[in-house]
Amino acid sequence: MTEPQTPAVIVLVRDLMFASRIAATARAQGANITMIREPEKLTTTPPALRLIVDLNQDRALPAAIEWKRTTGGEVVGFVSHVDADTIAAARAAGIDHVIPRSRFVQILPDLLRIG
């Protein structure tokens, strides 16, 4: 029996519409992802190369910062384009990519590809 493959991407998103869209895109591409809904689960989720996170979700930004600090992985945060405070805080904290939701939807297939 083979060991389960470590996910390439962890997705932290609570919004069911976005979660469904991400899951469908991942299935279509054969991408290996782990979906979680609660920021606290990041500490018990096996490591991955990339974290995709909804920065408008409560407690998501601090969780993403800690995940990046402990894993060294890449963090892609999507956020409402009018949420200037969260955008500025994420960039100041070293989140690798902070993108508006509308752009996120457009580039999602690329974000799920690793390598």
KAWOLIN-V788973 format. One record per residue. N is the residue number from 1. RES is the residue in three letters. SS is DSSP state (@ for helix, = for strand, . for the rest). D_LAST is the distance of its C-alpha to the last C-alpha in Angstrom with 1 decimal. Layout:
N:RES:SS:D_LAST / N:RES:SS:D_LAST
//
This chain:
1:MET:.:26.2 / 2:THR:.:22.5 / 3:GLU:.:21.2 / 4:PRO:.:19.3 / 5:GLN:.:15.6 / 6:THR:.:14.5 / 7:PRO:.:13.1 / 8:ALA:.:9.6 / 9:VAL:=:11.6 / 10:ILE:=:15.3 / 11:VAL:=:17.4 / 12:LEU:=:20.7 / 13:VAL:.:23.0 / 14:ARG:.:26.6 / 15:ASP:.:27.4 / 16:LEU:@:27.7 / 17:MET:@:27.1 / 18:PHE:@:23.8 / 19:ALA:@:22.8 / 20:SER:@:23.9 / 21:ARG:@:22.0 / 22:ILE:@:18.7 / 23:ALA:@:19.4 / 24:ALA:@:20.4 / 25:THR:@:17.3 / 26:ALA:@:15.1 / 27:ARG:@:17.5 / 28:ALA:@:17.5 / 29:GLN:@:13.7 / 30:GLY:.:13.9 / 31:ALA:.:11.7 / 32:ASN:.:12.6 / 33:ILE:=:14.3 / 34:THR:=:17.4 / 35:MET:=:19.9 / 36:ILE:=:22.6 / 37:ARG:.:25.5 / 38:GLU:.:27.0 / 39:PRO:@:25.7 / 40:GLU:@:27.6 / 41:LYS:@:25.4 / 42:LEU:@:22.4 / 43:THR:@:24.4 / 44:THR:@:24.6 / 45:THR:.:21.2 / 46:PRO:.:19.0 / 47:PRO:.:16.3 / 48:ALA:.:12.8 / 49:LEU:.:9.8 / 50:ARG:=:11.0 / 51:LEU:=:14.5 / 52:ILE:=:15.7 / 53:VAL:=:19.5 / 54:ASP:=:22.6 / 55:LEU:.:24.3 / 56:ASN:.:27.6 / 57:GLN:.:27.9 / 58:ASP:.:30.5 / 59:ARG:.:29.2 / 60:ALA:@:25.5 / 61:LEU:@:25.3 / 62:PRO:@:26.8 / 63:ALA:@:24.7 / 64:ALA:@:21.4 / 65:ILE:@:22.8 / 66:GLU:@:23.7 / 67:TRP:@:20.4 / 68:LYS:@:18.6 / 69:ARG:@:21.4 / 70:THR:@:21.3 / 71:THR:@:17.6 / 72:GLY:.:16.2 / 73:GLY:.:13.3 / 74:GLU:=:12.5 / 75:VAL:=:15.1 / 76:VAL:=:15.4 / 77:GLY:=:19.1 / 78:PHE:=:20.9 / 79:VAL:=:24.6 / 80:SER:.:27.7 / 81:HIS:.:28.2 / 82:VAL:.:31.7 / 83:ASP:.:30.9 / 84:ALA:@:31.1 / 85:ASP:@:31.9 / 86:THR:@:28.7 / 87:ILE:@:26.6 / 88:ALA:@:28.4 / 89:ALA:@:28.2 / 90:ALA:@:24.5 / 91:ARG:@:23.9 / 92:ALA:@:26.5 / 93:ALA:.:25.0 / 94:GLY:.:21.7 / 95:ILE:.:19.5 / 96:ASP:.:16.5 / 97:HIS:=:16.8 / 98:VAL:=:20.1 / 99:ILE:=:20.4 / 100:PRO:=:23.3 / 101:ARG:@:23.4 / 102:SER:@:24.0 / 103:ARG:@:20.9 / 104:PHE:@:18.8 / 105:VAL:@:20.1 / 106:GLN:@:19.2 / 107:ILE:@:15.5 / 108:LEU:@:14.9 / 109:PRO:@:13.0 / 110:ASP:@:10.4 / 111:LEU:@:10.5 / 112:LEU:@:10.0 / 113:ARG:.:6.6 / 114:ILE:.:3.8 / 115:GLY:.:0.0
//
